[in-house]
């Protein structure tokens, strides 16, 4: 995206409370708001890899949101070991996405402080994205709000206002359980023209927290090997309504009635 940097405005840094930012429904970054979490200081590839070296994991090859869905099997230890050396040249990045790190290794919950971030009474669910430099999540929007906490490494978010992708007719037909996908990448959307206030970019360092409201389009790329904790959340009624609807849609998909073979959850057909 180097040739498009001028199209992206820097995202606002929030000095106030997370609750105030959520009330405004605008993306913003809280610099070093989670810097005191033990995870930021203590999580290393060696420590995480030693938790269960032989644990099977399913890796995502490349950008499944925009391209074909391809998976590869590995183990946690071998995969995290691969992130410690020099970046492999010419190889498609393999990404450990939507990994329930805190549920799999419950002692790690003591290293994070999510209760400091989420509004009182909100339902939330946290998952990790772990990947090498160059790993990318294609342009999409989530159905719930997200508080993304950078724990290890550096990552960039490109954000587009709701309606920008829709006006281009670029919402993809590809099925994802919890997100709407775009048929273009963020560069291509910018190439077709955006106005001031429609396109922002922000780099996250360890300890930074990013608020991404539901339905805001975003594309994400790792600058370095990275661990991000995403906390999707909402009011109880909102979460339950979305859960019921998405369960119904995903159930139809699993039954072969909706987007069969065209999804992020099953390998692409050859």
C-alpha positions as a Python dict, from the first residue, in 0.01 Angstrom:
ca = {
    (1, 'X'): (0, 0, 0),
    (2, 'X'): (304, 225, -16),
    (3, 'X'): (177, 402, -326),
    (4, 'X'): (-148, 494, -156),
    (5, 'X'): (-22, 635, 174),
    (6, 'X'): (-146, 985, 95),
    (7, 'X'): (-504, 862, 74),
    (8, 'X'): (-506, 740, 433),
    (9, 'X'): (-556, 987, 716),
    (10, 'X'): (-390, 911, 1052),
    (11, 'X'): (-638, 776, 1301),
    (12, 'X'): (-723, 991, 1602),
    (13, 'X'): (-551, 912, 1932),
    (14, 'X'): (-799, 897, 2218),
    (15, 'X'): (-703, 1046, 2553),
    (16, 'X'): (-1033, 985, 2733),
    (17, 'X'): (-1215, 673, 2837),
    (18, 'X'): (-1296, 374, 2620),
    (19, 'X'): (-1664, 423, 2704),
    (20, 'X'): (-1658, 775, 2558),
    (21, 'X'): (-1507, 650, 2234),
    (22, 'X'): (-1763, 372, 2206),
    (23, 'X'): (-2040, 626, 2254),
    (24, 'X'): (-1914, 829, 1957),
    (25, 'X'): (-1906, 520, 1731),
    (26, 'X'): (-1585, 636, 1562),
    (27, 'X'): (-1261, 432, 1540),
    (28, 'X'): (-976, 554, 1757),
    (29, 'X'): (-654, 428, 1910),
    (30, 'X'): (-559, 431, 2277),
    (31, 'X'): (-180, 448, 2290),
    (32, 'X'): (-24, 222, 2555),
    (33, 'X'): (-358, 171, 2730),
    (34, 'X'): (-266, -196, 2786),
    (35, 'X'): (111, -149, 2828),
    (36, 'X'): (89, -255, 3194),
    (37, 'X'): (-66, -593, 3109),
    (38, 'X'): (173, -877, 3196),
    (39, 'X'): (120, -1025, 2849),
    (40, 'X'): (288, -725, 2684),
    (41, 'X'): (605, -768, 2889),
    (42, 'X'): (610, -1145, 2935),
    (43, 'X'): (475, -1314, 2624),
    (44, 'X'): (752, -1441, 2401),
    (45, 'X'): (752, -1694, 2120),
    (46, 'X'): (949, -1932, 2338),
    (47, 'X'): (702, -1909, 2626),
    (48, 'X'): (394, -1950, 2410),
    (49, 'X'): (547, -2231, 2208),
    (50, 'X'): (636, -2424, 2523),
    (51, 'X'): (276, -2430, 2645),
    (52, 'X'): (185, -2730, 2430),
    (53, 'X'): (439, -2785, 2151),
    (54, 'X'): (251, -3079, 1998),
    (55, 'X'): (-93, -2915, 1998),
    (56, 'X'): (-240, -2942, 1645),
    (57, 'X'): (-329, -2606, 1489),
    (58, 'X'): (-490, -2512, 1158),
    (59, 'X'): (-317, -2233, 969),
    (60, 'X'): (-470, -2008, 703),
    (61, 'X'): (-265, -1964, 385),
    (62, 'X'): (-260, -1612, 249),
    (63, 'X'): (-560, -1381, 228),
    (64, 'X'): (-866, -1605, 250),
    (65, 'X'): (-1104, -1309, 273),
    (66, 'X'): (-1021, -1202, -82),
    (67, 'X'): (-868, -1514, -234),
    (68, 'X'): (-913, -1888, -208),
    (69, 'X'): (-954, -2051, 132),
    (70, 'X'): (-656, -2280, 190),
    (71, 'X'): (-558, -2442, 520),
    (72, 'X'): (-243, -2615, 638),
    (73, 'X'): (-193, -2831, 947),
    (74, 'X'): (91, -2777, 1191),
    (75, 'X'): (164, -2787, 1562),
    (76, 'X'): (176, -2488, 1792),
    (77, 'X'): (542, -2538, 1878),
    (78, 'X'): (660, -2577, 1520),
    (79, 'X'): (454, -2281, 1399),
    (80, 'X'): (570, -2042, 1671),
    (81, 'X'): (927, -2157, 1617),
    (82, 'X'): (894, -2056, 1252),
    (83, 'X'): (805, -1702, 1357),
    (84, 'X'): (1134, -1648, 1541),
    (85, 'X'): (1373, -1664, 1247),
    (86, 'X'): (1415, -1444, 939),
    (87, 'X'): (1103, -1399, 728),
    (88, 'X'): (1084, -1653, 447),
    (89, 'X'): (1111, -1488, 106),
    (90, 'X'): (872, -1586, -169),
    (91, 'X'): (648, -1793, 57),
    (92, 'X'): (281, -1720, 118),
    (93, 'X'): (237, -1627, 487),
    (94, 'X'): (64, -1881, 710),
    (95, 'X'): (-164, -1728, 973),
    (96, 'X'): (-305, -1874, 1297),
    (97, 'X'): (-640, -1693, 1302),
    (98, 'X'): (-923, -1686, 1555),
    (99, 'X'): (-726, -1901, 1796),
    (100, 'X'): (-877, -1937, 2144),
    (101, 'X'): (-545, -1891, 2322),
    (102, 'X'): (-698, -1789, 2655),
    (103, 'X'): (-949, -2071, 2648),
    (104, 'X'): (-688, -2329, 2556),
    (105, 'X'): (-435, -2210, 2814),
    (106, 'X'): (-643, -2067, 3099),
    (107, 'X'): (-341, -1958, 3314),
    (108, 'X'): (-270, -1695, 3046),
    (109, 'X'): (-588, -1515, 3147),
    (110, 'X'): (-396, -1374, 3442),
    (111, 'X'): (-174, -1189, 3193),
    (112, 'X'): (-452, -975, 3042),
    (113, 'X'): (-695, -720, 3187),
    (114, 'X'): (-999, -713, 2953),
    (115, 'X'): (-1226, -594, 3234),
    (116, 'X'): (-1047, -258, 3212),
    (117, 'X'): (-1170, -204, 2856),
    (118, 'X'): (-1520, -339, 2799),
    (119, 'X'): (-1831, -141, 2900),
    (120, 'X'): (-2008, -267, 3213),
    (121, 'X'): (-2256, -541, 3130),
    (122, 'X'): (-2122, -600, 2779),
    (123, 'X'): (-2087, -955, 2652),
    (124, 'X'): (-1748, -1017, 2496),
    (125, 'X'): (-1537, -1292, 2345),
    (126, 'X'): (-1162, -1272, 2290),
    (127, 'X'): (-957, -1454, 2027),
    (128, 'X'): (-599, -1418, 1907),
    (129, 'X'): (-448, -1361, 1564),
    (130, 'X'): (-88, -1490, 1551),
    (131, 'X'): (121, -1456, 1237),
    (132, 'X'): (445, -1356, 1063),
    (133, 'X'): (541, -1031, 897),
    (134, 'X'): (331, -983, 586),
    (135, 'X'): (36, -1189, 710),
    (136, 'X'): (-286, -1018, 605),
    (137, 'X'): (-655, -1023, 683),
    (138, 'X'): (-846, -898, 379),
    (139, 'X'): (-1095, -613, 373),
    (140, 'X'): (-1404, -697, 580),
    (141, 'X'): (-1636, -564, 846),
    (142, 'X'): (-1744, -736, 1165),
    (143, 'X'): (-2099, -760, 1295),
    (144, 'X'): (-1992, -671, 1650),
    (145, 'X'): (-1773, -397, 1794),
    (146, 'X'): (-1408, -486, 1848),
    (147, 'X'): (-1142, -376, 2095),
    (148, 'X'): (-815, -500, 1948),
    (149, 'X'): (-514, -513, 2181),
    (150, 'X'): (-165, -544, 2034),
    (151, 'X'): (38, -773, 2261),
    (152, 'X'): (346, -873, 2057),
    (153, 'X'): (496, -710, 1745),
    (154, 'X'): (359, -439, 1519),
    (155, 'X'): (53, -435, 1295),
    (156, 'X'): (-124, -188, 1065),
    (157, 'X'): (-499, -137, 1028),
    (158, 'X'): (-656, 32, 725),
    (159, 'X'): (-1012, 147, 800),
    (160, 'X'): (-1293, 259, 570),
    (161, 'X'): (-1622, 416, 675),
    (162, 'X'): (-1940, 207, 644),
    (163, 'X'): (-2100, 257, 303),
    (164, 'X'): (-1777, 310, 107),
    (165, 'X'): (-1750, -51, -12),
    (166, 'X'): (-2127, -81, -54),
    (167, 'X'): (-2141, 220, -288),
    (168, 'X'): (-1889, 49, -514),
    (169, 'X'): (-2096, -270, -527),
    (170, 'X'): (-1793, -449, -384),
    (171, 'X'): (-1949, -655, -104),
    (172, 'X'): (-1842, -1013, -175),
    (173, 'X'): (-2076, -1310, -189),
    (174, 'X'): (-1826, -1524, 1),
    (175, 'X'): (-1961, -1649, 334),
    (176, 'X'): (-1798, -1579, 669),
    (177, 'X'): (-1970, -1662, 995),
    (178, 'X'): (-1910, -1330, 1172),
    (179, 'X'): (-1809, -1081, 902),
    (180, 'X'): (-1904, -931, 567),
    (181, 'X'): (-1625, -951, 309),
    (182, 'X'): (-1521, -719, 28),
    (183, 'X'): (-1443, -829, -327),
    (184, 'X'): (-1171, -561, -350),
    (185, 'X'): (-870, -487, -135),
    (186, 'X'): (-836, -154, 43),
    (187, 'X'): (-601, -16, -224),
    (188, 'X'): (-853, -83, -497),
    (189, 'X'): (-1127, 94, -301),
    (190, 'X'): (-904, 399, -257),
    (191, 'X'): (-819, 393, -629),
    (192, 'X'): (-1187, 441, -707),
    (193, 'X'): (-1203, 753, -492),
    (194, 'X'): (-1270, 831, -128),
    (195, 'X'): (-1346, 1162, 39),
    (196, 'X'): (-1188, 1311, 349),
    (197, 'X'): (-1288, 1123, 659),
    (198, 'X'): (-1359, 796, 477),
    (199, 'X'): (-1016, 627, 495),
    (200, 'X'): (-780, 600, 792),
    (201, 'X'): (-469, 407, 883),
    (202, 'X'): (-302, 332, 1214),
    (203, 'X'): (4, 135, 1326),
    (204, 'X'): (-24, -54, 1653),
    (205, 'X'): (266, -112, 1891),
    (206, 'X'): (263, -352, 2188),
    (207, 'X'): (25, -213, 2450),
    (208, 'X'): (-190, -13, 2204),
    (209, 'X'): (-566, -64, 2195),
    (210, 'X'): (-777, 2, 1884),
    (211, 'X'): (-1154, 48, 1887),
    (212, 'X'): (-1322, -66, 1563),
    (213, 'X'): (-1701, -17, 1563),
    (214, 'X'): (-1921, -279, 1404),
    (215, 'X'): (-1967, -245, 1025),
    (216, 'X'): (-1649, -41, 975),
    (217, 'X'): (-1446, -194, 693),
    (218, 'X'): (-1085, -278, 774),
    (219, 'X'): (-786, -457, 625),
    (220, 'X'): (-497, -562, 849),
    (221, 'X'): (-133, -647, 778),
    (222, 'X'): (151, -748, 1011),
    (223, 'X'): (466, -536, 1001),
    (224, 'X'): (645, -794, 1217),
    (225, 'X'): (555, -1131, 1370),
    (226, 'X'): (258, -1039, 1583),
    (227, 'X'): (4, -1143, 1845),
    (228, 'X'): (-323, -948, 1855),
    (229, 'X'): (-605, -1008, 2102),
    (230, 'X'): (-942, -914, 1951),
    (231, 'X'): (-1232, -864, 2190),
    (232, 'X'): (-1566, -865, 2009),
    (233, 'X'): (-1842, -725, 2226),
    (234, 'X'): (-2184, -567, 2251),
    (235, 'X'): (-2488, -515, 2468),
    (236, 'X'): (-2656, -840, 2570),
    (237, 'X'): (-2957, -793, 2338),
    (238, 'X'): (-2733, -701, 2043),
    (239, 'X'): (-2505, -1001, 2089),
    (240, 'X'): (-2794, -1246, 2131),
    (241, 'X'): (-2973, -1113, 1822),
    (242, 'X'): (-2658, -1137, 1612),
    (243, 'X'): (-2583, -1485, 1747),
    (244, 'X'): (-2928, -1618, 1658),
    (245, 'X'): (-2918, -1470, 1307),
    (246, 'X'): (-2562, -1578, 1232),
    (247, 'X'): (-2627, -1927, 1367),
    (248, 'X'): (-2919, -1959, 1128),
    (249, 'X'): (-2716, -1838, 829),
    (250, 'X'): (-2417, -2053, 919),
    (251, 'X'): (-2643, -2354, 976),
    (252, 'X'): (-2783, -2311, 625),
    (253, 'X'): (-2426, -2290, 496),
    (254, 'X'): (-2321, -2609, 673),
    (255, 'X'): (-2627, -2783, 531),
    (256, 'X'): (-2517, -2686, 180),
    (257, 'X'): (-2803, -2440, 129),
    (258, 'X'): (-2598, -2119, 135),
    (259, 'X'): (-2266, -2036, -33),
    (260, 'X'): (-2161, -2397, -45),
    (261, 'X'): (-1788, -2420, -123),
    (262, 'X'): (-1756, -2040, -124),
    (263, 'X'): (-1658, -1946, 229),
    (264, 'X'): (-1376, -1883, 474),
    (265, 'X'): (-1451, -2195, 682),
    (266, 'X'): (-1400, -2470, 423),
    (267, 'X'): (-1118, -2524, 175),
    (268, 'X'): (-1181, -2392, -173),
    (269, 'X'): (-1284, -2653, -425),
    (270, 'X'): (-1020, -2744, -677),
}
